[in-house]
Amino acid sequence: MPAYNEEGYIAKTVMGARQYADIVLVVDDGSEDDTVPIARALGALVIQHEVNRGYGGALQTIFDTARKIGADELVIMDSDGQHDPRDIENLLRKLREGNDVVIGSRFIKGASGDIPAYRKVGMKVLDTATQYASDLNITDSQSGFRAYGKRAIQTIQLGGNDMSAGSEILIQIGAQNLRVAEEPIRVRYDIENTSSQNPLMHGLSVLNVIIKFVSCKKPIWFFGMPGLLLTLSGVFAGFMAFSDYYITARFPFALSMVSALTLIMGMLLITSGLILNSLVQMMNASRSQGGSATPKRREPAIPSSEADEDLFDDVSGEHASGN
């Protein structure tokens, strides 16, 4: 579980998770309170970031650690008290039915939690965008309560440090054809300071990442269709300018400039879409010839205390489930 200044809730969350997991992993993202000593006192394996790296950075460390200790199952949940540890058992049960990833959903039958209206609107926008980018039919793309199997743990490689990591993971899951299921969860919204980032900034950050992925995955649609519309608009504006000149014998400068600019922008977008589409096709062909295995990247050094290093050595190589 990622944690940042969660001294008020970390004890209850760790104790609840220990009932369902062999190892409870807490990645402290530069907390300035007593999150770390509380988690350690309760038997959690704690890994500390010297500086705050963000939600995505914490998830990177979680997946890196899960691979290092050879975990077959990994459950990630929030440490702020919003998620109910009792749902871990349900997510793992669903995972063991043959799924690679199980997402705890707040929007399917059986889920509970009074989600604020403004959050629902923003979530639906992000869900729609993520579904389009990942080709996954899911109801809660922004859920931080998820279970991952061995294949997903070995496959997922995060590149960003911000709150968009959840959507980035789903896009990778879709690209790797991993089997995904959803399970209803219980969520609390009566807890103060559950988010370290403004909801609007969170949403814009996620949308920015999704747009980048879509532009690379479907360049013809992303660049070509707007380019075609601009080109047609430019042709229409040029036709209107010609008609105006034919009738009045006066050159319509403004309309002609509009026609020229839209034609140029449209052609540039179409050309960009075609070039990027060719590059994507070449990259896909290269991957198909070279195999679908994800290149192994160098595992970063994980700073921790001496006590946690000993615990890390003890659990390495064991069959473990982590949270």
Secondary structure, DSSP 8 states (H G I E B T S, - for coil): -EESS-TTTHHHHHHHHHTT-SB-EEEE-S-SSSHHHHHHHTT-EEEE-SS---HHHHHHHHHHHHHHTT-SEEEE--SSS-B-TTHHHHHHHHHTTT-SEEEEESSSTT-B----HHHHHHHHHHHHHHHHHH----S-TT---EEEEHHHHHH------STTHHHHHHHHHHHTT--EEEEE-BB---STT--SS-HHHHHHHHHHHHHHHHHHH-HIIIIIHHHHHHHHHHHHHHHHHHHHHHHHSS--HHHHHHHHHHHHHHHHHHHHHHHHHHHHHHHHHHHHHH-S-------------HHHHHHHHHHTTS--EE-
